[in-house]
Amino acid sequence: MIVSKKNIISEHAHFDIIVRTYNEFKNLPRFYESIQKIPNSIQYNIIILDSGSEDNTVEYLMEQLNTSVFVLKDEAFNYGKSLDYLVSLCKSEYVFSLSAHVYWDDSDIFSYAIKCMNDQSAIAGYFRQVPNKLTGCSMHEEVFLCKAFPQKKMPCLIDSSFNTIRFSNAGSFFKVQYLKKNNFGLINGSEDKIWAYKQLQQGKRIIYLGNKIIYHSHEEKYEQLEKRIAINYNEQFKYIGKRKSPIIEFLKYFLGLMYYKKRGTIRDVLYTSIAAYKAIMKVNNRRDVL
C-alpha cells in the first residue's frame, strides 16, 4: 500500500524529477542545494517515494518546495515497480530519475539533457558519475566509476553495437510517454541496465552525457558489496541470460583493481574480489566456496 503524504504535482512543469528514498535525511540537504541551482524560469516537480525511512527523511521532505511525498507501507520494495509507480504520477513530457544522495554543480544540466535527447532522437539518457566524497566511496566503486562513466567532450550516442552499457537510474532521463508504454516491470535489481538493454535490442537509441557530471557513490562494506552484486547479477541473468564464471569474475576484479586502484591495500583488493566471487557462486547455485 502506498500512502500519499503530500501531492502537489503540477501539470505545468517543464519536467519531473523522481527519487526513491530510504533513510536519506543526512544527504537530502545537499541534494536540495543542487535543486536550487535550477533557474527560476523553469517549473519542475519533485516526486518522492519513501520505502519506510526510520530517520527524519519524510519530515524533511514534507517541508520542501515543489515536492510531493508518497510512502510505501506494508509492501515489499521492488526497484522496477517503484519507478513505474513514480513515472505513472508524472505529468510533464520529460522525467529525471535521481538518487537521493547525488548532487551536481551545473545549473543547466536538465535543460541540456533534454536538448541533447531531442537533437539525437534518443528515448533516454544518463549522466557521467564521479565519486561523492560527502557520502564516501569505496575503492571498488572509485575504480568502477572511472571505467564505467568515462569523461567525454561531447554527448555520445549509444546503440545496440555497444557491448556494454552502464545506464544508471542514479542519474538518468527519459521521455515520459515512451517510458509509460515501455516500463521497467517487476525487476528487483539492475532494472536500469536491463531496461536499457531491451530498448537497444529494439533499435532505440540512448545518449550518454560524459560531459555532465553528477556526484554519486557509496562507502560499502564487503558484505554489502557481495549482496548488491548477487542481486544485480541474479536479475541480469534472469532477464538477459548471460551467465558468469565465479573464477573469471574473481580474476577480473582482482587484476582490474590492482591495475586501476588509486587507494586501498592488497587486502582491500583481495576481499573485494572474494565478495564478487561469492556473489556469483550464490546465483549460480554452486556449493563450493573459495
N, C-alpha and C positions, 0 to 999 in steps of 0.2 A: 504494500500500500504506500502510495506517495501522497504526502500531505503538503498543501500549499500554505506557506507561511507568509508570503508576500508576492503578489503578482501584479506588476505594473508594466508588463510588456507592451511597448508602443508599436503601433502599426506603421509609424512614420520613420522608423530608424533606417539609417543607411546600411547597417549591418548588425548582426547579433554576435555576442561572444558567449560561448557555452563553457562551463567549468564544472568539474566534479571535485568535491571536497571531502576530506576526512581528516579531522584534527590539523587544520592548516592555519590556526589562529596566529601563530608566530610569523608565518610567511605572508599572510594577506596584506598587511600594511605596505610592504614593498611592491606587491602586485598592483595595489591601487595607486601607488605613487606613479607607476608606469601608465596606468589608465588615464591619469590626469594629464598626460602629455598629448592625448588626443585633442585636436583643435576644437574649439568651442562651436565651430560651424558644422561639425559632424555630429549627427544623432546616432546613438547606439543603445542596445540593450545588453545587459549582462544577466545571463540566466544560469543559476546555480542549482545543482542537485547535490545535496549533502547526504552521505550514507551513514549517518549516526555518529557524528563527531561528539567526543566527550569533553572537549575543551570549550572555549568561547567562540568557536568558529561561526556558528549560526547567529549568535547575538551580535557579533561584529558585522556580519553581512547584512543584517536587518537595518543597520544604520547607514548603509552606503547608498549613494545616489545611483539611479538607473539600474538598480539591482533587484532582480526577482529571485526569491528563495523557495526551493522545494526540498522536502526532507523525505528520504526513503525510510520507511518503518516496516518492521515485521516481514521483510523480504530479503532474500539473498542478493547481494550486489552482483551485477554482471556488467562487464566493461562495454560490450556492444549494445546491450539492451538499454543501459543508462544513457548512452549517447543518442540512441534512436529516440528516446523519450525527450531529451533536451531539444533535438532537432525538430521534433513534432510541434514544439512550442514556438519555434522561430517564425517571425512574420516579415522578415526582410528578404532581400534577394541573395545575401551572402552571409555565411556564418564562419566564425573562427573558433576552433577548439584549442583551449589553452589549459595547461596545468596551473594549479593554484600557486605553485612555488616557482613560477617563472617571472622574469622581469625583462624589460628591454629599454633601449635608450632613444630610438628613433620616434619622432612624432608622426612621421608619415608612413609607418610600417604597414598599416592596414590599407590605406588608400593605394599604396604602391603595389601591394599584393593583389588587390582587386584588379588594378590596371593590367598587371602582368598576366594574370589568369585570363582576362578577356582578350588581350592582344594575341595570346598564343592559343586561343580556343581550347584551353585546358578545363577540366572539370573540377580540379582540386590542386592544391599545392602545399608546400611545407617550408619552414624556415631552417636556417642553419642553427645548430645548438652548440653552445660552448659551456664550460663549467660555471656553475653558480657557486661562487666562493662563500656566499652567505649561508646556503643550506649545506655546503660541504660537497666533496667529490672524491669518490674512491679512486684508487689507482687504475682499476679496471675501467671505470667509466670515463676517466680522463683520456685513456687510450682509445676507447670505443668512440667517443665523440669526435676525436681528432680524425679518425679514419672514416666514420660513417657520415659526417657532415663537413666535408671539405669546404674551404673558402673558395668562392667564385667571384669573378669581377662582374659577371652578367648572369641573369636568370638562365637556368639550364632546363631544357625540356626533356622529360623522361617518358620513354615509351617501352613497348614490350621487348625491344632489343637489349635492354639493360638486364644483366644477370642478377643484380642485387639492388634493392630499393630500401631505403631506411625511412620511409614515410612514417611520421610520428604525430600522434594526436596531442602531444605536449605542446605543439605549435604548428597547427595545420589550418587550412581554409578550404571552403567548398562553395559551390553554387547550390543553394538550398533546395531548389526544386529537384535537381538531379539527385541529391543525397536522400531526399524523402522517398524517391522512387527506387533508389538503389542503396538501401540502408545497410547497417553493419550486421544486424541479426544477433542471435543468441550465441555470442562468442565471448569466452571468458579469459581473454588474453591475446595480445598481438592482433587485436581487431583492426588496428590501423594498417599494418603490413598486409594482412590477409585481404582486406578490402581493396587496398591499392593494387595488389597482385591480380585480383579478379578484374578490376577495371582495365588494367593494362592488357590483359589477355583478350579483352573485348575490343581492343583497338583504341581505347581512350588515351588521353594524354594528361600527365601530371607535371606541374612545374616546381622545380626546386630553386629556392631563393638563397643561394650560398653567399649572397652579398647583404643579407638582412639577418641580424643576429638576435636570438633570444637566449637568455642565460637559464640553463636548466640542468640539474644534476642531483645526485643523492650521495649520501655517505653510508653505503650499505655494508653490513657485516657479511661474512662469508655465508652464513646460513640464509640470510635474506637474498643474497645473490643466487644461491642454489635454488631456492624456492621460485624466484622470478624466472630463471632460465627454464626450469621444469614446466612452469605454467605456460610460458610463451611457446616453447618447443612443442608441447603437447597439442596446443591449438593449431600451430603451423602444420604439424604432421597430420592432424585430423582433416584440415581443410585443403592443404596444398599437397600433402602426400610425400614429402621429402624426408626420408629417414636419415639420421645422422649416426656416425660411429663415435662411441664414447672415447676411444683411444685417439682418433683423429682430432676430436674436439679438444681433448686434453693437450695434445701437441700444438694445435693452433693457438690456444690460449697461452700456453707456456712460452712458445717461441715468439709469438706476437707481442706479449707483454715484456719479454726480455729485450726485444728489439726496440719497441717504441716507448717503453716506460720512461716517465720523466721524474718519477719519485717512487718511493717504496723500496722494499727489500726483496731478496730472493725468496724469503719466507712468504711474503705477500703474493708473489708470482705463483709459487707452488700451491698455496692454499686456494687461491682463486681458480687455478687450473683444475684442482681436485673438485672444487664446487661445481664447475662446469661438467666434469666427468660424471659425478654422482647424479646430477640433474638429468643428463642424457640416459644414464643407466636406468633411472626410475621410469622414465617414459617408455623406454624400450622393453620394460618388464623383465630385466635380467637380474639374477640374484647375486652374481659375483660382484665383488667390490674391490676397489683399488687398495 
